Amino acid sequence: MIKFLDLKAINDSFEPELSQAVKRVLDSGWYLLGDEVKSFEHEYAEYLGTKHCIGVANGLDALRLILKAYIEIGFIQEGDEIIVPANTYIASVLAITDNRLIPILIEPDLGTYNIDPYKIEKKITGRTKAIMIVHLYGQNAMHPEIQRLVEKYDLKLIEDNAQAAGASYKEEVTPGFTGETLGFTEKSMNKILTNTSANTGQHCEPKRTGSLGHASGHSFYPGKNLGCLGDGGAVTTDNDELAAVIRAIANYGSNKKYQNDYQGLNSRLDEIQAALLRVKLPRLDADNNRRKEIADYYCAHIKNDKLILPITSASWRTQFLIPNFLSHVWHLFVVRTSNRDKLQAYLAENGIQSLIHYPIPPHKQLAYKELNNLSLPITEEIHNEVLSLPISPVMKDFEVERVVDAVNGFE
């Protein structure tokens, strides 16, 4: 059986360092808010290029805390609206409603599965306070149009970076650039190429996702590209005030023991998980590169017209690197087919495990009965058709080839 994600094999590949890290914490006698957390916060902030990192209990709490802190600061009030992708894991929406804010669901681009930047502006109202982008499946969702809207309407940009640790965003703009980067059709690509063919372009250095917005939430759930051995999360930001408020709220609302300035939460990254993450972080880029190798092989060798593959830089016959907007660390390799259940059963029969991310969109969940009547056809099409194939840094070449052979044999 080829597992979808062999967590034991992944963690075994970090031994004996993981066991040594656990023993280091046990021997220290200090288990919360100690040197391991401080060191990881510093190392992760440095990796991303942010001023602050605050370790928290999980990725959902990271997003909850960002919004709660903005409420405490006074930028957001109960009943305000937060733009969020309709095509996302439900945690993105839960963080909004938990703070008594209103999620405004925006359809995705069918090519990238991320929020469609050109569908946002018409949904902005006087109550809109932030745009939450989700780097879904490990693919950067940031885009120049989103930056334009953030600046034009004085909005906060919040990143849900739970699935994209290590991804980047590099904006390349040319004088003739039209801004059409997510409507990936041959016609739109030709228009962009025509407008830019005579220009050399202006180059900007890439930035890591998680450092693009005003604040970002991160998850270190075991299955993530950077995963611990339990729950864990973090908030990153360059804003001193926001960081201080988030750190206090996450610790019972306290800046000083037994002195509570806010009605806070108990949401802290523990010492053992921080120590484990410190072992894994230095190898994150190498592991992501292995994921990219597997994804490139899938894209080059899967030849089955019943499947729709992800868009990659190799998908376009051009030297103009618009796919810089599509930096991908392949947390998931997601294909689409109208015969999703049949394909999943077929793969299982052939000893290949696959998963669905995700079968039910947030607006169709029982938890959001008030949203059940929304019509979001692109989101619903995606959730009805997606299937995730095995991908991980410990997959062997022969396993990757077996997946390709099986998929190509699907009828």
N, C-alpha and C positions, 0 to 999 in steps of 0.2 A: 504493500500500500504506500503510495506517495502521499504523505500528509500535506494538508494545506499549509500548515506552518508547524514545523517541528521545534517547539520551544525548548524541549530538553536538549536537543542537538545544538541549538543556538547557545544555550547557557553552558553546556559542556565545553563549547569552543572557547569560553573565557576562563576555564579553570587552569591552574588553581587560584587565579586572582580573585574570583568571586568568593570562594571559601575563605581566603585570607582577609578579604575586606570585612566579611561578617565577623570573623574572629577579632579583627582589630576593634570593631565596635563593642563586641562583648567584653573584651579586655579593658576597654576604656571606662566602662561603668556609666556611660552617658548616652542616653537613648533618644532624646528629643532636643531640638534647637541647640545642637552642639557644633563641633568643628567640621564634621562631615557635611552637614547641610550648608554651613557657611562656605566651605571650599567648593562644593558642587555649584552653589549659586554663583560664585565668582567665575568658575570655569565655564559654566553654561552661558552666562552673560558675555563672557569674552569670546566664546565660540560664535555666538549670534551677532555680536557687535552692539549690545545694548548696555545701558548704564546700570540697570537694576534687574535682578532676578529674585523672585520670592518663591521659595518652595512651598507647595500646598498639597492637600491630600489627594487630589485627582483633577482631571481635566475639566469636568463639569464645575467643580468649585472654582477653578481658575477663572472661568468666564463669569460665574455668579459674582465673584469678588470684584472683578473689574467694574461691572455695572453697579454693584452696591457701593463701591467707592466713589463712582461718579455721582451717585445720588447724595452721598454724604458731603461731597465737595460742593454740590449745588448745581452742577452742570445739567443733570438729568433729574426729572421729577416723575413721580408715579403717574402712569397714564401716557407717558411719552412713547414715541414709536422708534423701533430699531429695525432697520432694513436687514434682512437675513435671507440666505438662499432657501428656496423651497426644497431643493434636492440636497439634503444633508442628514446626518445622524441626528436623532431627536435631542441630544444634549445641547446643541446650539440653540434650539428654541426653548428648551427648559430653563436655561440660564436667564432668558429674557422674561418669561412669564413668572418665574420665581421671584423676580424683583418688581412684579406688578407693572411691567412694561408691555407694550403691544408689539408683537412680531409682525412685520410686514413682509410677506413671503414673495420672493422674486424668482421667476422661472430661470432655469439654467440654460447655458448654451449646449446644444445637443452634441457638439463636437468635443467639448472639454468636460462636460458635466458640472462645471463650476458656474457660479452666478454670472448671468449675462449682463455685462456693464451697461449695455445700451437699453436695458429695460428698467433701470433703477430710477432715472431722473423723474419720470412721470409719476412715480409713487412717493416722491418726497413732498412732505407737507410742512406746515409750521410747527408740528409736533415732532418731526423727525430729528433725532439727536445723534444718531450713529449709524454707520454701516458696518455690519459684521460680515467679513468675508471668511469663507471656509476653504482651506486648501485641501479639497477633497481627494481622497485616494493617494495623496502625496504630491499632488500637482499644484503649483503656484496658481493662485486665483487673482493676484494683483494685476492691475491694468491701468494705463494712463487715464482712461475715462473715469475710473473710480477716484483717482487722485484729483482730477479736475472737479468732481462733484464734492469731494471732501472740502476742498478749498473754497469753492463757490458758495456752499451753503453752511460753512463753518461747522462741519460735522466731525465727530470722533470716528477714527478708523480702528476697529477692533478686529484682530485676527484670531480665528480658531485654527491654531497650528497643531492640533492634536495628531494629525496624520502625516505631517510634512516636515519632521525634524531633519534639517540639512538641506532642504530645497532653497532655491534662490530666485531672485527677480532681477533681471538686467534690462533696463529700458534703453532701447536704441531708437532714436528719433531722427528722421531726416526732414529737410525742409518741405518735401512733397508728401510726407507721411499722412495718410488719411485717417488713421486711428482705427481702421477696420481690421482688427486682429482676431476676433473671435467668431466672425461669420465665415468660417473656413470653407469656402467654396472655391472652385477653380476660377470663377469669374472675379470674386473679390481678391483672390491672391494675384491674379493678373493685373488688376487695377492698381494694387499696391506696388507691384513690381514695376509697372509702367511709370508710376509717379516717382519712384525712388531710383530708377536705373541710372540716372545721370548724377546722383548725389552720393557723396561719400558717407554722410550721416554723422551724427554726434553721438559720442559714446559715453555711457555712464557705467561706473563700476557696479558689479552685482552686489546685492545685499541679501542676507539670509531672510527667509520667511521667519516671522517671529520678531523681526526688527523693523518692519515696514510701517506699521501703524502706530497709533498712540499707545496701545497696549495689546498684548497677545496672551492667549491662554494655551497651555501645553499639557499634553497627557503623556504619562510614562507607563500606561497600562502594559502588561507583559507582552502583548502582541505587537506593540508599536515598534517602529524602526529603532528607537531608543527606548527600551522597555526595562522596567525594574522587575522585581519578583513579587509584586503585589500592586496595590494602587499607589499612584503618585502623580503629581502635576506641578506646574509652575506658572507664574505670571512674569512676563518681561515687559519693561517699559523704560523710557528715558526720562519720564516725569518724576521729579523728586517727591512732590506732594502726593501724587497718586500712589507711588510706591510705599510711602510711609503709612498712608491710610490703609492700603491693602494689607500690609504686614500687620498692622494693629487689628484690623477686623478679623483676620485669619487666626488671631490668637486671643479670642474672646473679646475683641475690641480693646485690647490693652497694649499700651506702650510701656507700662511699668507694672510689675506684678501687683495684683490686687487693686489696681487703679484702672477703671474701665471707661474709656472715652467714647466708645461706640457700642451699640447693641450688636456684638460680633458673633463669630462662628468659631468652631474648633476645627481648623483645617490646616494641618501642618504636615510637611514631608518629614518622615522619621529618619533617624540616623542610619539605620541599616539600608534602607532604600537609597538614600543619598550616596552611601559608600559603594553600593552596587552600580549605580549610575556613573559614578566617577571612573569605575573600571571600564565601562562600555563606551563612554563618550569619545575617547581618543580613537576608537575604531569606527565611529559612525560613518565618516565619509567613505572609508574603504568598503564597509558593508553596503552602503547605498550604491556605490559603483558596481558591486556585484549584482545588486538588484537590477541596475540599468543594463548590465550585460545580458541578463536573463530576459528582460523585457525586449531588448533589441533583437534577441534571437527569436523570441515569440513573434514579433512583428515581421521579421524577415522570412520566417519559415511556415507560419500558419497560413495555409492557402485553402480556406474553406469559405465559399461565398455565402454560407448561411450565418456567418459571424461578422460582426462589426468590431474591428480592433480599435484600440486607443489611437488618438492622433499623436504622432511623434515628429521630431525634426526630420527623420528619414522619410516621412510621408510626403514631403514637398520637394519638387524638383527645382530647387532654388538655392542660391548662395546668400540670399538676404535672410538673415537669421531671425525672422519673426518668431520662430519657436523659442527664442530666449524668454518670451512670456510664458512658455510652457515648461519651465524647469520642473522636473519630475523626479522624485526619489522612490517612486514605485512601492509605496506602502501596500498598495493593492494593484493587481493587474486585472482590469475589468473589461470583459467583452460583453457584447449584447447580441441577443438572438430572440426571435419570436418563439422559438422552441426551447426556452430556458430550462424548464423542468425535464424535458426529454434529454437535453444535453447533460444535465447534472446526473440523471439516472444512468445514462450511458457511460459517463466518466467513472462513476462509482463501480459499475460493472467491470470496468477496465482497471480498477485498483487506483483510481485517482480521486482524491478528496477535493471538493470545491465548496465554496460558500456563497451566499447571496448577501450583498451589501448595497441596498437593504430592501427587504421584500415589501415593506409598507412605509410610505412617506409620512412625515410628521402630521400633515393636515388630514390624513385618513386614519390616524390613531384614535382609539377610544378616549385617550387622555385629552384630546382636543376636539371634543364633540362639536364645539362652536365653529370649528373650521372644516368640518366634514363635507360641507356643501360647496366648498371652493372648487373651482375648475382650474386645475393646473396640468394640462394635458402632457406637456413635455416631461415634467417631473414624474407623472404617473406612467408614461411610456418607459422611462428609464427604470423605475422600480419594478415594472413588470418584466423587464427583459435582461437585466444585468446578472452576470455571473462572474465570480472572482476565481481565477486559476491560481494554482500554487506558485508562490514566489517567496524566496527568502535567501539570505546570504549563505546558508549552508546547503542549499540544493546542489546536487551533483549534476554534471553535464548530462549523464545518461538519463537522469530523471527528467531534466528539461526536455530532452529529445523524446522521451516516452510521452510526455504531455502533448508535444507537438504532433507526434504520430497519431495519438488517440484523437485529438481534436480534428485533424485532417481526415480521419476515418469516419467522422460523424456524418450521418445522412439524414 
